[in-house]
Amino acid sequence: MLTILTGGTGGVKLIEGLTAEIDPAKLTIICNTADDCIFHGLYVSPDLDTVTYTLAGINDSAKGWGIKDDCFTVLEQLRRLGEPTWFKLGDKDLATHIMRSRLLHEGLSLARVTGEICDRLKVSAKILPMSDERVETRVGTTDGEISFQEYFVKERWSKAVISVRFEGIEQSRPAPGVIEAIRQASAVVICPSNPVTSIGPILAVPGIHAALVETKAPVVALSPIIGASAISGPAHKLMVAAGLEASAFGVAQAYAGVVDTIVIATADKQMKNRIEKLGIATVLSDIVMSDLAGKRRVAREVLALLEK
């Protein structure tokens, strides 16, 4: 069993490549849920949904989120009623959130609800939330603290960031199956996701970091940074706010003590020696995954590393 830690669109690209190369049933995917939010009274879990839709073959690959060929009739009517519509929820996507919200209201855990949605969409990989407890990433800006979704979507990550924290993390616990997935894995892969707000919350759930340190399975991470900028999104800005260098070296710093090997861009070869001084083996590669061929190529390289 291959255990994956992921969040955001970068992680989904690698997962798509992996599932094209190996049986998806061999994957257990642990998703960040600190981006979860309540919109229009509905519980929305963006990272869980993006992974689920991708593995169900219904994701909107052009946008990187949502369901392909979706429409936004409900959102348009909400706009007419004067409701906020900055978070784009398509009509088909809303069906998932309605179902999730109902089942959570009936007392099912987020992990059980996620399993039910995967079953109905015929997803064979096991997808787990990092925790059943509510955790929320809060971003401190010069104008005050806001949710991650407000920062990322509403403000389009334009505001200067001065802090990042995970509200509720101290009271959270790993969802059922998460620790077992790490302990029983043949290998663990940390996707090229934002190390602060996508992977950071997963590692911060009490017990998960320790399980990764203790596992005998090889742990491989992929950098989402080339040079001083993220391949996509604001990871570099958030890394600086978290006290990390905005570089592949900063990613390695974030994972020091957890990962055995990190894959970085060939363009960052000058950082190889610095990273290896942290005790992390470093592999140079073309880590950009702009199409399915690129996703499969990177997936094959990761799988080859795990076989060594």
Phi, psi and chi 1 to 4 in degrees:
 res  aa     phi    psi   chi1   chi2   chi3   chi4
   1 MET       -  133.0  177.2 -176.2   68.8      -
   2 LEU  -103.2  123.7 -174.2   58.9      -      -
   3 THR  -103.8  130.8  -64.2      -      -      -
   4 ILE  -117.2  136.1  -47.6  -68.2      -      -
   5 LEU  -108.8  129.3  -85.8   58.8      -      -
   6 THR  -152.6  164.8 -169.8      -      -      -
   7 GLY  -174.6  148.5      -      -      -      -
   8 GLY    77.3  179.7      -      -      -      -
   9 THR   -76.1  -28.5   56.5      -      -      -
  10 GLY   -63.5  -39.7      -      -      -      -
  11 GLY   -65.2  -40.0      -      -      -      -
  12 VAL   -64.4  -34.6  170.8      -      -      -
  13 LYS   -60.8  -45.1  -71.1  179.3  179.8  179.3
  14 LEU   -67.4  -40.3  179.4   59.9      -      -
  15 ILE   -61.4  -41.3  -70.8  168.4      -      -
  16 GLU   -61.2  -40.7 -170.5  175.6   -1.1      -
  17 GLY   -65.7  -43.0      -      -      -      -
  18 LEU   -63.2  -42.5  -72.5  168.4      -      -
  19 THR   -71.9  -15.8   55.4      -      -      -
  20 ALA   -83.3  -16.5      -      -      -      -
  21 GLU  -104.3  -29.7  -65.9  -65.2  -38.2      -
  22 ILE  -134.3  167.5   62.1  173.7      -      -
  23 ASP   -63.5  121.5 -177.9   -3.1      -      -
  24 PRO   -57.2  -26.3  -24.6   34.3      -      -
  25 ALA   -64.8  -14.5      -      -      -      -
  26 LYS   -86.1   -0.5  -65.2 -179.5  179.0  179.5
  27 LEU  -104.7  137.5  -60.8 -178.3      -      -
  28 THR  -117.5  123.0  -63.7      -      -      -
  29 ILE  -114.1  118.2  -57.2  166.3      -      -
  30 ILE   -99.3  119.0  -59.1  168.6      -      -
  31 CYS  -105.6  143.8  -73.6      -      -      -
  32 ASN   -62.7  134.3  166.6   47.0      -      -
  33 THR  -123.7   11.3   55.7      -      -      -
  34 ALA   -76.1   -8.0      -      -      -      -
  35 ASP   -89.9   -3.0  -66.4   -4.2      -      -
  36 ASP   -61.3  150.7  -68.7    9.1      -      -
  37 CYS  -155.0  165.6   45.3      -      -      -
  38 ILE  -107.9  120.4  -54.6  -64.2      -      -
  39 PHE  -126.1  129.2  -77.0  106.9      -      -
  40 HIS    53.3   34.0  -48.3  -60.4      -      -
  41 GLY    80.2    5.8      -      -      -      -
  42 LEU  -110.9  143.2  -59.7  175.7      -      -
  43 TYR   -84.9  116.9 -169.7  105.4      -      -
  44 VAL  -111.8  131.0  180.0      -      -      -
  45 SER  -124.6   85.4 -169.1      -      -      -
  46 PRO   -56.4  -44.1  -25.8   36.2      -      -
  47 ASP   -72.6  -42.2  -72.8  -13.8      -      -
  48 LEU   -58.0  -44.0  -78.4  172.5      -      -
  49 ASP   -67.9  -41.8  -68.7  -22.5      -      -
  50 THR   -62.8  -42.9  -59.8      -      -      -
  51 VAL   -65.0  -45.2  171.9      -      -      -
  52 THR   -62.5  -47.5  -58.0      -      -      -
  53 TYR   -62.8  -38.4  -65.5  159.8      -      -
  54 THR   -62.9  -47.3  -62.8      -      -      -
  55 LEU   -73.1  -21.2  -63.0 -172.8      -      -
  56 ALA   -84.3   -7.9      -      -      -      -
  57 GLY    77.0   22.6      -      -      -      -
  58 ILE  -121.0    6.3   60.5  173.3      -      -
  59 ASN   -70.6  154.5   66.1  -55.8      -      -
  60 ASP   -86.9   96.3 -172.1  -32.0      -      -
  61 SER   -68.0  -26.0   57.1      -      -      -
  62 ALA   -67.6  -43.7      -      -      -      -
  63 LYS   -81.3  -34.2  -70.4 -169.1 -177.6   77.4
  64 GLY    90.7    1.0      -      -      -      -
  65 TRP  -153.8  163.8   52.7  -91.4      -      -
  66 GLY    76.6 -173.5      -      -      -      -
  67 ILE  -106.8  136.7  -63.2  175.9      -      -
  68 LYS   -63.3  148.4   62.4 -175.9  176.0 -176.2
  69 ASP    58.6   27.7  -58.7  -36.8      -      -
  70 ASP   -78.8  161.4 -150.1  -14.8      -      -
  71 CYS  -124.9  170.7   52.8      -      -      -
  72 PHE  -129.8   43.0  -64.9   85.4      -      -
  73 THR   -63.2  -44.2  -55.2      -      -      -
  74 VAL   -63.5  -43.1  173.2      -      -      -
  75 LEU   -62.4  -39.1 -156.4   68.2      -      -
  76 GLU   -64.8  -40.3  176.1   59.3   24.2      -
  77 GLN   -68.7  -36.5 -174.1   62.2   19.4      -
  78 LEU   -61.6  -39.3  -76.1  167.4      -      -
  79 ARG   -61.4  -42.8 -174.9 -168.4   63.3   76.5
  80 ARG   -63.1  -29.8  -69.9  175.0 -178.6  170.5
  81 LEU   -84.5   -0.1  -68.3  169.2      -      -
  82 GLY    84.8   16.5      -      -      -      -
  83 GLU   -87.5  152.9  -67.3  -65.1  -58.2      -
  84 PRO   -66.8  136.3   22.3  -32.4      -      -
  85 THR  -131.5   22.5   56.8      -      -      -
  86 TRP   -71.1  -22.2   54.3  -93.3      -      -
  87 PHE   -95.8  112.6 -163.7   79.7      -      -
  88 LYS   -80.4  109.3  -56.0  -59.7 -177.7 -175.5
  89 LEU  -116.4  114.5  -62.5  170.6      -      -
  90 GLY   -74.9  164.3      -      -      -      -
  91 ASP   -62.9  -43.4  -63.5  -10.2      -      -
  92 LYS   -67.4  -38.6  -64.6  176.0 -176.1  178.5
  93 ASP   -61.5  -40.2 -167.1   21.0      -      -
  94 LEU   -58.5  -32.3  -81.8  165.1      -      -
  95 ALA   -59.6  -40.1      -      -      -      -
  96 THR   -62.1  -44.8  -58.1      -      -      -
  97 HIS   -69.8  -34.4  -49.4  -41.8      -      -
  98 ILE   -63.6  -46.5  -68.8  169.1      -      -
  99 MET   -62.9  -47.9  175.8 -177.2  167.3      -
 100 ARG   -58.9  -46.4  177.2 -172.7  -68.3  114.9
 101 SER   -63.0  -40.5  -58.6      -      -      -
 102 ARG   -63.3  -46.9  175.4 -179.8   62.0   79.6
 103 LEU   -67.3  -37.5  -67.6  175.8      -      -
 104 LEU   -64.4  -40.5  -71.4  171.7      -      -
 105 HIS   -63.8  -31.4 -178.3   71.5      -      -
 106 GLU   -78.2   -5.1  -69.1  174.3    1.7      -
 107 GLY   107.1    1.3      -      -      -      -
 108 LEU   -74.4  149.2  -87.9   67.9      -      -
 109 SER   -77.1  162.9   67.1      -      -      -
 110 LEU   -61.0  -37.8 -177.1   58.7      -      -
 111 ALA   -63.0  -43.5      -      -      -      -
 112 ARG   -67.2  -40.3  -74.5 -169.4   60.4 -168.3
 113 VAL   -63.0  -43.2  173.7      -      -      -
 114 THR   -60.4  -43.1  -58.9      -      -      -
 115 GLY   -61.5  -39.2      -      -      -      -
 116 GLU   -66.0  -43.7 -174.5   66.4   28.7      -
 117 ILE   -63.2  -42.3  -67.4  170.4      -      -
 118 CYS   -62.6  -41.6  -73.4      -      -      -
 119 ASP   -60.8  -44.7  -73.4  -15.0      -      -
 120 ARG   -70.5  -27.6  -63.5 -167.9 -170.7 -172.6
 121 LEU   -94.8    6.1  -68.3  177.2      -      -
 122 LYS    59.7   44.0  -63.1 -177.6  174.2   15.1
 123 VAL   -91.5  120.5  172.9      -      -      -
 124 SER   -86.6  -24.5   58.3      -      -      -
 125 ALA   -67.8  153.5      -      -      -      -
 126 LYS   -91.9  120.8 -171.0  169.7 -171.4  177.2
 127 ILE  -112.8  124.9  -57.5  175.4      -      -
 128 LEU  -123.7  137.2  -61.5  171.6      -      -
 129 PRO   -71.1  153.9   29.1  -34.3      -      -
 130 MET   -63.7  -30.6   66.9 -175.6 -162.7      -
 131 SER  -154.9  153.0  177.6      -      -      -
 132 ASP   -84.0  -18.9  -79.4  -28.3      -      -
 133 GLU   -80.5  151.8  -77.3   74.9   44.4      -
 134 ARG   -76.6  124.2 -176.3   72.6 -169.4  -80.6
 135 VAL  -126.8  137.2  176.2      -      -      -
 136 GLU  -131.1  125.2 -177.3 -177.7    2.0      -
 137 THR   -72.8  125.9  -63.8      -      -      -
 138 ARG  -115.8  128.6  -56.9  -70.5  -63.0  174.1
 139 VAL  -107.8  120.0  178.8      -      -      -
 140 GLY   -85.0  125.3      -      -      -      -
 141 THR  -121.3  172.3   74.8      -      -      -
 142 THR   -65.3  -15.5   49.9      -      -      -
 143 ASP  -103.1    9.5  -64.1  -36.9      -      -
 144 GLY   115.7  175.8      -      -      -      -
 145 GLU   -89.3  136.4 -168.6  177.8   73.7      -
 146 ILE  -135.6  165.8   55.4  178.4      -      -
 147 SER   -71.2  161.6   71.5      -      -      -
 148 PHE   -61.0  -40.9  177.5   77.1      -      -
 149 GLN   -64.9  -36.5  -65.1  -58.6  -17.6      -
 150 GLU   -64.0  -43.3  -71.3  174.1  -60.3      -
 151 TYR   -64.8  -47.7  165.4   73.6      -      -
 152 PHE   -79.3  -43.5 -176.2   63.3      -      -
 153 VAL   -97.3  -55.7 -179.9      -      -      -
 154 LYS   -65.8  -46.9 -173.8  177.8 -177.4 -179.2
 155 GLU   -92.7   -3.4  -58.4  -63.4  -23.1      -
 156 ARG    53.2   43.0  -60.7 -176.4 -179.1 -178.7
 157 TRP    42.2   38.9   44.0  -75.0      -      -
 158 SER   -89.2  -22.0   60.9      -      -      -
 159 LYS   -76.7  146.3  -70.5 -175.2  176.6  -68.0
 160 ALA   -69.1  134.0      -      -      -      -
 161 VAL  -102.7  133.1 -179.9      -      -      -
 162 ILE  -116.5  -14.5   56.6  177.0      -      -
 163 SER  -162.7  157.5   65.6      -      -      -
 164 VAL  -138.2  132.5  177.8      -      -      -
 165 ARG  -141.7  161.0   69.1 -178.9 -177.5   92.4
 166 PHE  -115.0   99.0  -50.4  129.1      -      -
 167 GLU   -68.1  129.2 -172.1  172.1  -74.6      -
 168 GLY    89.6   -0.3      -      -      -      -
 169 ILE   -65.6  -34.6 -162.4   70.6      -      -
 170 GLU   -65.1  -30.8  -65.4   84.1    1.1      -
 171 GLN   -91.7   -2.9  -67.1   75.7   40.3      -
 172 SER   -80.5  159.7   69.5      -      -      -
 173 ARG  -134.9  151.7  -64.8  167.4  -64.1  171.3
 174 PRO   -58.9  138.5  -21.3   33.1      -      -
 175 ALA   -62.8  153.4      -      -      -      -
 176 PRO   -53.1  130.3  -27.3   35.7      -      -
 177 GLY    97.2  -16.2      -      -      -      -
 178 VAL   -68.4  -52.4  166.5      -      -      -
 179 ILE   -64.0  -40.6  -62.0  -61.3      -      -
 180 GLU   -62.2  -38.0  -66.9   80.2   -0.1      -
 181 ALA   -64.1  -34.1      -      -      -      -
 182 ILE   -75.5  -45.0  -65.9  169.5      -      -
 183 ARG   -68.0  -33.5  -72.0  175.7  175.7  166.4
 184 GLN   -97.6    1.7  -62.2  169.2   12.0      -
 185 ALA   -68.8  146.6      -      -      -      -
 186 SER   -77.2  -26.3   58.7      -      -      -
 187 ALA  -163.7  156.6      -      -      -      -
 188 VAL  -122.5  134.4  177.6      -      -      -
 189 VAL  -120.6  126.5  175.4      -      -      -
 190 ILE   -97.9  116.0  -60.3  178.4      -      -
 191 CYS   -66.7  164.0  -75.4      -      -      -
 192 PRO   -75.7   63.5   28.3  -35.4      -      -
 193 SER  -105.3  166.8  -55.7      -      -      -
 194 ASN   -57.0  118.6 -172.4  -40.4      -      -
 195 PRO   -69.2  -18.4   23.7  -32.4      -      -
 196 VAL   -91.3  -53.4  177.0      -      -      -
 197 THR  -105.1   -7.0   55.9      -      -      -
 198 SER  -106.7  -52.1  -69.7      -      -      -
 199 ILE   -88.9  -33.7  -56.7  -59.9      -      -
 200 GLY   -51.9  -47.4      -      -      -      -
 201 PRO   -63.8  -35.7  -22.7   33.7      -      -
 202 ILE   -63.1  -47.5  -58.8  175.6      -      -
 203 LEU   -66.0  -24.5  -61.3 -178.7      -      -
 204 ALA   -83.5  -15.1      -      -      -      -
 205 VAL   -63.6  123.5  174.1      -      -      -
 206 PRO   -51.8  124.9  -28.6   36.2      -      -
 207 GLY   105.2  -26.2      -      -      -      -
 208 ILE   -74.9  -46.1  -67.3 -177.8      -      -
 209 HIS   -58.5  -45.3 -173.4  -80.2      -      -
 210 ALA   -62.5  -39.6      -      -      -      -
 211 ALA   -63.7  -37.9      -      -      -      -
 212 LEU   -69.4  -37.9  -73.6  164.2      -      -
 213 VAL   -65.7  -38.8  170.9      -      -      -
 214 GLU   -83.5  -21.3  -66.2  164.5    3.5      -
 215 THR   -61.6  145.2 -175.9      -      -      -
 216 LYS   -86.5   -8.9  -67.6  179.2  170.9   53.1
 217 ALA   -73.6  145.6      -      -      -      -
 218 PRO   -64.2  141.4   22.7  -31.6      -      -
 219 VAL  -118.7  119.4 -178.6      -      -      -
 220 VAL  -118.1  134.4  173.8      -      -      -
 221 ALA  -118.9  153.5      -      -      -      -
 222 LEU  -117.1  136.6  -74.9   84.7      -      -
 223 SER   -76.9  137.0  172.4      -      -      -
 224 PRO   -95.2    7.1   35.4  -33.8      -      -
 225 ILE  -115.1  137.9  -57.7  -75.8      -      -
 226 ILE  -125.9  126.1  -61.0  178.1      -      -
 227 GLY    67.0 -124.3      -      -      -      -
 228 ALA  -111.6   12.9      -      -      -      -
 229 SER  -132.2  152.5  -61.8      -      -      -
 230 ALA   -71.5  150.1      -      -      -      -
 231 ILE   -60.0  -38.0  -64.7  172.5      -      -
 232 SER  -151.7  149.6   64.9      -      -      -
 233 GLY    83.8 -175.0      -      -      -      -
 234 PRO   -99.8   24.8   35.9  -34.4      -      -
 235 ALA   -53.8  -40.8      -      -      -      -
 236 HIS   -63.4  -38.0   51.3  -64.6      -      -
 237 LYS   -66.9  -42.8  -67.7 -174.1  174.8 -176.0
 238 LEU   -70.9  -32.3  -67.2  160.8      -      -
 239 MET   -63.4  -43.4  -71.8  173.8   69.5      -
 240 VAL   -61.5  -42.5  171.3      -      -      -
 241 ALA   -63.5  -28.8      -      -      -      -
 242 ALA   -87.8    3.4      -      -      -      -
 243 GLY    85.3   17.6      -      -      -      -
 244 LEU  -106.9  150.8  -63.4  166.9      -      -
 245 GLU   -69.5  134.8 -178.6  179.6  -60.4      -
 246 ALA   -79.5   81.1      -      -      -      -
 247 SER  -167.4  173.6   67.2      -      -      -
 248 ALA   -60.9  -33.1      -      -      -      -
 249 PHE   -63.3  -40.6  177.8   76.5      -      -
 250 GLY   -62.5  -36.8      -      -      -      -
 251 VAL   -63.6  -45.7  177.4      -      -      -
 252 ALA   -60.7  -40.1      -      -      -      -
 253 GLN   -57.7  -43.4  -79.2 -177.5  -51.9      -
 254 ALA   -62.4  -29.4      -      -      -      -
 255 TYR  -106.9    5.8  -60.4  151.5      -      -
 256 ALA   -58.6  134.1      -      -      -      -
 257 GLY    90.6  -14.1      -      -      -      -
 258 VAL  -107.5  -46.0  169.9      -      -      -
 259 VAL   -98.1  149.7  -55.1      -      -      -
 260 ASP   -93.0  -35.1  -56.4  -58.6      -      -
 261 THR  -139.4  142.7  -56.6      -      -      -
 262 ILE  -127.3  139.6 -172.6  168.2      -      -
 263 VAL  -102.3  122.6 -178.6      -      -      -
 264 ILE  -123.7  166.7   69.4  172.2      -      -
 265 ALA   -66.5  143.3      -      -      -      -
 266 THR   -57.1  -32.9  -57.0      -      -      -
 267 ALA   -63.3  -18.1      -      -      -      -
 268 ASP  -100.9   25.6  -70.7  -30.2      -      -
 269 LYS   -60.2  -23.9   61.5 -177.2  178.4 -179.1
 270 GLN   -68.1  -14.6   73.9  -81.8    5.8      -
 271 MET   -92.3   -5.7  -64.1 -177.1 -170.5      -
 272 LYS   -56.7  -49.1 -172.6  174.7 -170.3  -67.2
 273 ASN   -64.0  -41.1  -70.4  -22.0      -      -
 274 ARG   -61.0  -43.8  -71.1  178.9   69.2 -158.8
 275 ILE   -66.4  -42.0  -66.5  171.9      -      -
 276 GLU   -67.5  -21.3  -68.0 -171.8  -24.8      -
 277 LYS   -69.4  -17.1  -72.8  178.7 -179.0  177.7
 278 LEU   -80.7   -4.1  -62.9  173.0      -      -
 279 GLY    87.7   21.2      -      -      -      -
 280 ILE  -116.6  120.1  -58.2  172.2      -      -
 281 ALA   -63.7  141.7      -      -      -      -
 282 THR  -125.2  129.0  -53.8      -      -      -
 283 VAL  -117.1  132.7  175.2      -      -      -
 284 LEU   -93.8  136.3  -55.4  175.1      -      -
 285 SER  -159.7  168.6  179.2      -      -      -
 286 ASP   -84.6  103.6  174.9    5.6      -      -
 287 ILE   -96.5    2.5   57.8  174.9      -      -
 288 VAL   -77.3  130.4  176.8      -      -      -
 289 MET  -121.1   79.3  -64.9  176.9  -79.9      -
 290 SER   -87.8  -15.3   54.9      -      -      -
 291 ASP  -149.3  177.0   54.8   20.5      -      -
 292 LEU   -60.3  -38.0 -177.9   57.2      -      -
 293 ALA   -61.0  -41.8      -      -      -      -
 294 GLY   -66.7  -38.9      -      -      -      -
 295 LYS   -63.3  -42.5  -63.6  168.3 -170.4  175.2
 296 ARG   -68.9  -38.2  -63.8 -171.6   70.0  161.9
 297 ARG   -61.6  -48.1  171.7 -177.7   48.7   74.6
 298 VAL   -64.5  -39.8  173.7      -      -      -
 299 ALA   -60.5  -42.8      -      -      -      -
 300 ARG   -63.2  -39.2  -74.0 -165.8  -61.7  -90.6
 301 GLU   -65.0  -40.2  -69.5  177.2    4.5      -
 302 VAL   -65.6  -45.9  169.5      -      -      -
 303 LEU   -61.8  -38.5  -67.7  170.0      -      -
 304 ALA   -64.6  -38.8      -      -      -      -
 305 LEU   -61.7  -39.0  -80.7  176.4      -      -
 306 LEU   -72.7  -19.3  -62.1  175.4      -      -
 307 GLU   -85.1  -12.3  -69.7  173.4   -2.5      -
 308 LYS   -74.7      -  -69.2 -177.6  178.3  179.9
